[in-house]
Amino acid sequence: MKRLRNTAIYYIIFGALLATSFFFFKLWSISILGLLLLLVYLGLRFGFKKEEIKNNLTKQQLILWDAFLILFPFIYVIVFSWYVWRPYNQAIVLPKNYEGIVAIQYNKPDGQPKKWTGGFLGIGASRLIKVDSTGMAKSQFTYHNNAVPFLGAHQHSSPKGLKIYYEDDLNNEIIKDANGVSFTYENKDENKPSIYFIEYRFTYKPTVIFVITKKENYHYYFMNEKEKEKWRKAKQKKSNYYIDELPHRLKQTFKNSSSLYNIYN
């Protein structure tokens, strides 16, 4: 009975600690299991007046069982953290030397059939998506949000795992690790294109949108220097913690284009 009581208290405290943490607070619900075990203990102890629960386990088996009960909350956190924050591996292939806006839509029944590339025996493989000459692509792949509803854990798909290639050079990313975690991936060689993810990247809509272009052509797609300075000043006034990275907002002319209209509206 003491083992049942102590396990219940342990799970309740563990859940309370998760609730007060920054990264794992949504996993506090393990304390519910502790509360259920505590109710079972109270029912057996005071309702049925039981002093102990008989079992046929050996001492060694009891030690293993206790070790499992202690480790289970940690396994619980590790498994669900991996599930919620796991990368969404995908390889986006652009036409040779393509520059311009790239927009990929997911969950489209009429999109490209599902194809995979790389990996070993299916482990670590990436979703293969080919962009057409207009910079657009529709995919049948579901851009999941890694949600665990009954735990209250919701997380948009992690951009980690995204790789961008030209079709004539599938062994080298255009810019290594340009996965959308940051807004800007500028090429050190100004004669080669940089990649700019726009303000709405990896949000509620199942889309990925970025612009690949040389730095000298940046203002063709985004705001000019005057607008950039205005944005910086506004940002500084709102917060003492100014982040010197500009969200790349497409010019309205591009947002209203027929190819992008359905994505933005």
Buried (B, 14 or more C-beta within 10 A) or exposed (E): EEBBBBBBBBBBEBBBBBBEEEEBEBBBBBBEBBEEBBEBBEEBBEEEEEEEEEEEEEEEEEEEBEEEBEEBBEEBBEEBBEBBBBBBBBBBBBBEEBBBBBBBBBBBEEBBEEBBBEEEEEEEBBBBBBBEEEBBBBBBBEBBEBBBEEBEBEBBBBBBBBBBBBEEEBEEBBBEEBBBBBBBBBBEEEEEBBBBBBEBBBEEBBBBBBBBBBBEBBEEBBBEEEBBEEBEEEBEEEEEEEEEEBBBBBBEEBBEEEEBEEBBE
